[in-house]
C-alpha cells in the first residue's frame, strides 16, 4: 500500500462487499425465522450461536480473535433485533428508545426459563441476588450462562453499601472479568441498584441485565438506568446512570413474594397512576389490582418509558417520578428499616395531594394494606429530607397532585416543606 488514499479505497471496496453480504445474511435470517415460526420451533438458538463463533475462530489470526468476537457479537445482536422485528413487537415487549442505549423490556409469564433467548449469556456472567430471593431464580439464570458465578448477599437496604459494592468488584477481578463480560441482577430494587452500579463502574462499564423479582422492581426501579448505593444511611447518594441491555420481567416469580412486599411495590404503580393515568388509579379504587397485576406492570412501565425517553438523566420531566419520594425518603431514613421503600413512598404522597385526592388515596392505600399515617419522629424526617439528591441549595422541587392523572411541579424552600409536613401531621392527629 503506497499511500493513505489507497488504503481508504480498499476499505471502501471491502465495506461495499460487506454491505451486500449483510443484506443476504438478513434475508437468510428472515427465512429461518419465518420457517421456525410456521413450524413451532424456538426462534433463538444460543447453542448454534456459540458453535458458529467457535467454527469461525479457527480462521482468524490470534492477534485479531478478541476483536472478531466483539464483531460477531454485534452481528448476532443485530440479527436478534431483526428477528424480533420479523416476529412483530407483541404487547409484552416494550422498547425504551434512547438512541444507542435503546433496550427492550419483556413482560411475559414463564420467561425466566428462556432468559438466554433475550440476553447474551455466552460469556462470564456475575449473577447477583440476595438471600430473600428464592435461590432457584438465580440458578435458573445461571444454568443458561457459559461461565456463571452466583453471589448471594444479605437481604435488605443495608446491602446497598460500599462493602457490598466492593465485594462485587473484587469478585469480578478475582474471576478475570473483562469489558466483554456482564452482570445480571436477580432480585428487587436493592440488588438491581447495587449490581447495576458495580457494572457501571467496573472497567468503566460492562453490560448489565436486570431480572427483577419484586413488584416494586418490576413496576419501577428495573428500568430507567438509575443505579446507586447508599451513604451514611442516606439513600442513593453515590451512583450513576447506566442503562441495562435488557430487562426480563416474569410475573410468575411474584407468587413467592410475601403480601407486604407485593403491596409495597404497588405503591409505585399508584404513584404513576396519580400523575399520569386516571383510569389506572380508578382500577385501584375498584379493588381490581390483585387480578390485573400483569396489566398494572405494563401500564406502569409504559408511563416510565415515556418519561425516561424525554428526560433520561432527570433534568426536568423525570422529576415527576419522584412524587412521594422527598418526604418518603425522609420517613424511610427516620424509620431505620421498620418500613420498606414502597410503604414510605405511599406515606410521602399523602401530604402532596389535594384534600379530595388525599381521601381517595387513603382508601386505596388501606385497600392495599399500606400505611396511611406517618409515625416517625418528625425532626428525623426533616433532617433526612435536607439530604435529598433533588435539592437545589435551600430549596427542593416537589410534585403535587390536585386531580388524578395530572401533576404539577413546585419549587419550595425547606422551611416551607417542613411547614407543609407539620401542617399535615397536625391535621392527621386531630382528625
Number of C-alpha atoms within 10 A of each C-alpha: 7 6 7 8 10 11 11 11 11 12 12 12 11 12 12 12 11 12 12 11 12 13 11 12 14 15 11 12 17 18 14 14 20 17 13 14 14 9 9 9 12 10 17 17 11 18 9 10 14 12 10 12 15 12 9 13 15 10 9 13 10 11 8 10 15 14 12 17 17 12 12 16 17 12 13 16 15 12 16 18 13 16 20 16 12 15 13 10 11 10 10 15 18 18 15 22 15 15 8 6 12 14 18 18 25 20 22 16 14 13 17 20 14 14 21 19 17 21 21 22 24 19 14 20 26 26 24 24 28 22 13 14 20 16 14 9 17 24 16 14 23 21 14 19 21 14 14 21 19 18 16 17 17 15 17 16 18 18 18 27 21 16 10 18 19 12 15 22 17 13 14 22 13 9 12 10 20 14 12 15 20 25 27 30 30 29 28 27 26 25 33 32 28 26 31 34 25 28 30 24 14 19 13 9 17 21 21 27 25 33 30 28 30 29 28 24 24 30 27 23 24 33 26 23 23 21 27 27 28 20 14 8 17 18 22 19 15 15 18 19 16 24 25 27 20 24 27 25 29 21 21 14 18 17 11 12 16 10 12 14 18 19 22 26 25 30 27 27 25 26 27 28 24 27 23 19 19 16 13 22 23 19 16 23 16 10 13 13 20 13 9 12 16 19 14 22 21 20 18 24 25 16 18 22 22 15 19 21 17 15 16 19 17 18 10 12 16 18 17 23 19 22 28 26 25 28 30 26 24 27 30 27 23 23 18 13 13 11 16 18 23 28 26 27 28 29 26 26 27 26 20 22 23 14 13 11 17 17 12 15 24 19 16 22 23 11 15 20 14 21 18 20 14 21 12 17 11 17 13 14 23 20 14 22 26 19 15 19 14 17 18 13 9 10 16 20 17 22 22 22 23 17 15 24 18 15 17 13 15 11 14 15 16 18 12 12 20 19 12 14 20 16 12 15 17 11 10 12 9 6 6
